[in-house]
Amino acid sequence: MSPVGTHVSPRLSVAPMMDWTDRHFRFFIRQISARALLYTEMVNMNALVHGDRRLHLDYTPAEHPLALQLGGDDPVKLAECARMAEEWGYDEVNLNVGCPSERVQNGNFGACLMADPVLVRECLTAMSEATNAPVTVKHRIGIDELDSFDHLRRFVEVVAESGAARFTVHARKAWLKGLSPRENREVPPLRYDDVYRLKREFPELTIEINGGVRSISEIHRLLHHVDSVMVGRAAYQEPYRLALVDAELFGEETLAPTRAEVVQRMLPYVESQSRAGTPLNRISRHMLGLFSGQPGAKAWRRHISENSHLPGADERVLVEALQLVPDAVAEQPAAGPSGQPLARSTRSSEPRPAGHSLAALP
C-alpha cells in the first residue's frame, strides 16, 4: 500500500457511485488511467464500526490514489472510521453531504446535513483529528428551499473552520422529497456559476466541481474557474474517455492503452478473482461500456451479458467478446484534441499479440 496522503491528486477524480464504484470497477479504471483519484462507494459509518471491516475496506494496491467515502452524522464514529481508513492505507477520507436518498436521510446523513453546517464541521474536525490523511467533503449547492448562494456561502464558511482539505461541490441542488436520487442527478439545473463564485469568494479553499461533465474539453474549461473536476456517470458509461486524462491533465508523456490492451490487462485479474470465487459478471458488468459508441460495441455487450453469469464463466468470455470487435476499433490509439494519436502507454510490459485468440494471451 502507498503511504497515506502522498498520491492524492486535486486535478481530476471519479465520483463515488453506489452499486458502481466497487473494487472491481476501480481496478478496471486503473487500466485506463493511472492518475485520476478514485473513490469507494459510500460506506455507512455503522457498517464499519459494527460490521465486517474487511468487506468494506479491502482493495488492491493498484487502485491508488484511492479515497474512502463515509456516510454518517456522529463525530465519534466518523473519527473511528477515519482511523480505520488510515490503517488500511487510504489516501483520503471523504464525508458524504450530497446523497438525497430517503434511506440516507432516515439515517440523518447525506444531503440533509446541509441544513446543519455546525454538525458537518464537528464531524470533519473529529475526522481530521483522527487521521493524517486529507479529510474532504462532498456536498450540493443547496437543498429544498435552502438553495440560495448566501446559504451555500454560509455552509462553506462554517464547514471550512474544520480545515477540510477540499470541497467537492455538486452543482445541482437536491430536493429531499419528491425526486428520486436519479432525478436529483438530472432534473435540478446545473449552476456552475455558483461554484465559480464560491471559488472567487474563498480563493484559499480547494474547490472541486461535479455534475454533468462528459469530456476532456469541458474539464479544461472548468479548470479555468475551479481547482479540480469530478466526473461521474460519464466515467462509468464511457470509461475509455479517461484514456486521455493522464497526458492532458497530468502531463504524462506515455498514455493510453488501446481498448484491446485494457482487456488484456484485465485478464490476469479476472483469472485470480475467479480462482477466489468471484463470479465473472461482478467484474465484467463494469466493462460493458468500454467500446461505447464504436462499431462492435453491441456485440461486445451482448456476448458478455449472455455468458458472464454462466457456471464456469472466466476470462475466456472477455477474449471471445473481443473477437467480435473489429481490430481497427480494438487497436485504435486514443486521440487528442487535434485528432492525432497520443503516445502509447509503456505500462504494459508485453506487446499486444496479433488478433484476439485466447492462446496468444497470457
N, C-alpha and C positions, 0 to 999 in steps of 0.2 A: 504494500500500500504506500501511496505517496504521503509525504509529510503534510499534516493538516494545514490548509490555507495557502499553500505555496503555488498552486496551479490555477486558482480561480481567475477566470478572465472576465472583465467587465464589458467586453465588446459585444458578444452575442451569446444567447442561451436558448435552449429548447425548453418550452414550458412544461411544468408538471401537469399531467393529464391523467385523470382517474381511468383505470382499465386499459391505459395505453402505454404509459412510460414505465413499464416494469423493467426488470434487469435484462430481459431478452431484447426488448426494443433498444435499450441503451447500448448493449453490445453491438447490435446491428448498426446503429447510427455511428458508432465509433469506427466502423469500417469505411465510412464515408467522410467523416470529419473528425480529426484528432483534437481540435481546439475548442469547439463550442462547449459551453458549460451545460451539463445535463442535470436534470432533476429527477428525483424519485416521484412516484405518485404521492399524494398527501397521505401521511400516516397519522392516525389519531394518537394523541399522547397516551391515552389509556391502553391502547394496543401495545405500546412499548413498555409502559410501566407495569402492566399486569399480564401481558401476553407473551407470545413467542418472539423474542427479540431477533433471533437469527432469521426467522421467516421474513421479517420486515426490513432488516438491515443488511443482510448479506448481499454482496455484489462481487464482480470480478475486477481485479486491478485495472484492466484495460478501460474501465468506464470513467476513470478520472479524466478531467476535473468533474467532480460529482457533488451535488448538493442534496441534502435531506430536507424535504419539506414536511413540516409538522402542522397539525391542526389541534387547537386547544385554547383554553382560556385560563388555565391555572398556572401562575408563575412558578410554583414549586415543582409541579410535574414537568412543565416545559424545561425547566433548568435541568432536571434529571435526564430528560431526553437529549438535551444538548450535550451533556456529559457523555452519554452513550454514543452520540454521533462522533465525538472526538475520539473516543476509544476505538470506534470502528474505522476511523481514518477518513471520514467525510471531509471534503474541502470547504464546506459551507453549511450553515443551518438556516432554514428559512421558515418564517411564520406565515401561514395562510390567513389572509384577511380579505379574501376575494371570492371564495366559493359561495354561491347563493342557494344551494340546495336546501330543501326543508330538513333533510336528515342532519345536515351540518348545523343548521340553525337550531334544531332541537338540542344539540349539544352545546349551544351558545358559543360557537366559533365560526370562522369563515367571515363572509362579508358583513354579517350583522355586527361584528365588533367595530366597524367603522363608526358606530354610534357611541362608542366608548373609548376614545383615544387614550385616556388615562390608563385604562386596563391594558391596552395594547402596549403602551410604554412600559408598564410594570412587567409584562410578560417578556418583552425584548430585553429589558435591563437584567432580569433574572437569568435569561439565557446567555447574555453576554458575559455575565459574571461567572458562569459555569464552564465556559469553554474559551479556548484561544482561537478557535475558528471564527471567521466572519459570520455575523448574525445579520440576516436581512429580512425584509418584509415585502410581501406581495399583496396589493390591495386594489380596490376600484377607485374611480374618480368620485364616486358617491353612491348612496343607496336611497331608494324611495324618494322622499321629498328633501332629503339631506344631500342635495346634488349640486349646490352652488359652488363656484370656485372658492368663495370665502370659507365654506365648510371644509373643502379639500385642503386649503392652505392651513386652516387651524388644526386639522387632523395631523398633517405632516409636521407642523411646528411643535405640537405636543410630543408626537412619537419620536421625533428627531432627538429629543432630550435623552433617549435611551442610548444614543450612539450607534444606531443601526447603520450598517456598512453600506446598504443600498436600498433604495425604494423602487420596487418594480410596480409600475402603475398600469393597470388595465384601463385603457382609455374609453371604457364604457361604464356607465352607471349600472347598478344591479337593482332590479325590482325583486324584493324578497317575497312578495306574494303576487300571484297572477301569471308569472312567467316561469317556464321550466329552466333548468340550467342551460340546456341547449339554446332556448330562445334568448336567454340573457347573454349569450355569446354572439347573437345575431341581430336582435330587434333594437335594443337601445343604440342610438347612433354613436359612432366613434367621435371623440372630441380631442383630437391630437393637440389642438391649440391650448387646451387646459394643461396638458402635460408639459408643453413647451414653456408656458408661462410659469409653471411650477419650478422648472429648472432656472428660469431667469430670476425668480424671486428667492431661490435657495441655491445660489451658484456653488456653495460649499458642499452640497449634498450630491451623492451619486444617484442619478435618476435614470431608470431604465423604462422604456415604453413597451407596451404589449397590446396586441389587438389588431387583427386584420392584415398582418404583414405577410406578403407572399413572395417577394422577390429580392434579389441582391440589390437592384436599383432602388427599391423602396428603403432598404436598410441604409444604404449610403445617404439617401435624402434625410432620413430620420436622424442619423448621426450628426447632422449639422445642428440639431436642436437639443439633443439629449446625449447622455454618456454611453448608453448601450441599448440593445434591442433584444426583445424576447420574441421568438417565433413559436407559434402553437400548432394549430391543425395542419398548416401547410407542410410542416416538417414531418408530420406523420403520414399525411395522404400522398405527398410527393417528396419522399425523403431525398431523392437524388438532387434536389435543389441545393442541398447543403454541400454538394461536391465542390462548389466554388469558394466557400467561405474561408477556408484556411489560407488560400492565396490572396483573396481580395480584401479580407478584413484583418488578417493576422500577418500578412507579408511572407507567407511560406513560399519558397521557390519550387518545392516539389508538392504536387497536389493531385487530387482527383483520380482515383482508380476508375476504370470503366465499370459499367454495371456488371459485366461478367466477372471482373475481378472482385467486386463486392460479394458476389455469390460464392466465389472460390474461397474467399477469406472466411465466410460463414461456415463452410463445410466441416472443418475440424471442431468448431464449437458445437454444431448440431450433433456431430458424432459423439462427442463427450457427454453432452446433455442427454442424448438418447440412452447411452450406457447407464446414466444415473437415474433413468426412469422418467425423464421429461418427455411428454408426448410432442411429436413434431409440430402439431398445429399451434401449440403455445408459443412457438418461436416463429413459424412461417407466417402466421397471421399478420405479424408486423412487417413482413416483406412484400406484401401484396402490391403495394404502390410503387415498387422500385422502378417499374417500366411505365409508369403513368404517362399517358399522352403519346406513347410511342407505338409503332407497329409491333404487334406481338404481345401487347400488354394484356389483352383479353385472354389469350391462350395461356399466358403465364399464370394469371389469376385463377383461371378455371382449373388447370391441372393441379395446382396446389390445393385449391379449395375442395376438389373432389377426392384427393388422395391423402392429404396430410393427416386426416383423422383415422385412417385405416390401421388395423393392427399391424405392427411391424414397420410402419412408415418411418423412413430415416432420410439421410441426406440425399439419397438417390432420387427422391421425389423432386428436390430442387434442381438437380442436374437434368432430369428429364424435362422439367418445365423450361429450363434454359435452352434446351434443344429446340423448343418451339418458337423461340425469339430469333429473328434474323440476325446473323452475325454482324451485319453493318450497324445494327442498333446496339447489340450487346457489347461490341468492342469500340464503340464511338467514344472518344475522349470528351470530357466536359469542355465547353467553350466559354470564353469570357465575353464581355460586352461587345467586343469587336467581331465576335463570331469565330475568332481563331482559337484553336485548342490551347489550353493551358498546359503547363508542364505535367508530365505523368508522374505519379507517385512512385517513390522508391521504397515505400514502407513494406511492400510485399517482397520477400526475398526470392520468390520463384517466378519465372516468366509465365505468362498465361499460355497454356498449351493450345495448339490449334484445335478448333472445333470444341464441342462441349461433351465429349464422351466421358463416362464415369471412369473408365480405365485410365484416362490421361490425367485425372485429377488426383491429388493426394488424399 
